[in-house]
Amino acid sequence: MKLNDLIAQRSSVRHYLPNKIEAEKLAYVLEAAHLAPSAVNYQPWCFIIVQEEEGCKKIHSCYGRPWIQSAPMYIIACANHSESWKRAEDNKDHADIDVSIAVEHICLAATEQGLGTCWVCNFDLKACKEAFNLPEEIEPVVIIPIGYPDLAHDMNPKKRKPLEAIIKYERY
Ligand SMILES: Cc1cc2nc3c(=O)[nH]c(=O)nc-3n(C[C@H](O)[C@H](O)[C@H](O)COP(=O)(O)O)c2cc1C
C-alpha cells in the first residue's frame, strides 16, 4: 500500500471487537515504535503493554469514556523526562515530540495490520501514574487502545482544514 493510502486509512477507532491481537502483529507494531526517530537519538520513552484484566480495569478507571472498554489491549506510551533532549537556548523538553512520533508509527503499523487505534490524551494523569507505579520522571503521554475495529460502526469521515489554509510558501 502507498504510504498516503495507509495514512488516509488510519482513523480513530472507538469500537473494537473482543478478539485478541496475535503476538506477531503486536511485535510488528512495537518494532515500528522501536525504529522511530528521536532528538539526539536519546529514545526517551517506554511502552507499557496492558492486556490483562487487572491492568485493563486500571485503564478504564483513568479514562471514563465507555467506548475504551471495548479494546482488548492498550499501550501506554510514556516519556522519560530524565533521558530526553532539552534545547540549550530555551530548555525545551523534546520528550513529547519523540513519544508522539513513535505513537503515530504504532498507529500506522497497526492500521497496516488491519488493527484500529485511537490516540487518547484526555485521561487522568495522576490516576494513571499511580495505577501503573510510574516514577516521577516517567510521564504517560498517550494511551493507545488497540484491537480489531468493529466494522458494524461507521468510521468517522476525515475532516481536515483545506490544504491551502495550512500551507504557506516562503513566509507566514
Ligand atoms: C494528541 C491527541 C490527543 C487525542 N486525545 C483523544 C482523547 O483523549 N480521546 C479521544 O476520543 N480522541 C482523542 N484523539 C483523537 C482525535 O480526536 C482524532 O485524531 C481527530 O479527531 C482526527 O480524527 P481521525 O484520527 O479519525 O483522523 C486525540 C488525538 C491526538 C492527536
The ligand as an ORCA input file, in Angstrom:
! r2SCAN-3c Opt
* xyz 0 1
  C      -2.650     14.388     20.715
  C      -4.004     13.766     20.514
  C      -4.834     13.551     21.596
  C      -6.069     12.921     21.435
  N      -6.833     12.616     22.541
  C      -8.014     11.987     22.368
  C      -8.790     11.619     23.513
  O      -8.419     11.841     24.659
  N      -9.971     10.989     23.285
  C     -10.416     10.692     22.021
  O     -11.507     10.099     21.886
  N      -9.693     11.031     20.928
  C      -8.508     11.672     21.073
  N      -7.756     11.996     19.971
  C      -8.228     11.629     18.636
  C      -8.648     12.865     17.804
  O      -9.913     13.286     18.234
  C      -8.647     12.472     16.321
  O      -7.354     12.089     15.927
  C      -9.100     13.638     15.427
  O     -10.441     13.958     15.687
  C      -8.961     13.297     13.920
  O      -9.698     12.136     13.605
  P      -9.006     10.834     12.994
  O      -7.978     10.338     13.994
  O     -10.135      9.827     12.839
  O      -8.374     11.199     11.689
  C      -6.517     12.581     20.130
  C      -5.664     12.807     19.045
  C      -4.428     13.370     19.224
  C      -3.505     13.538     18.033
*
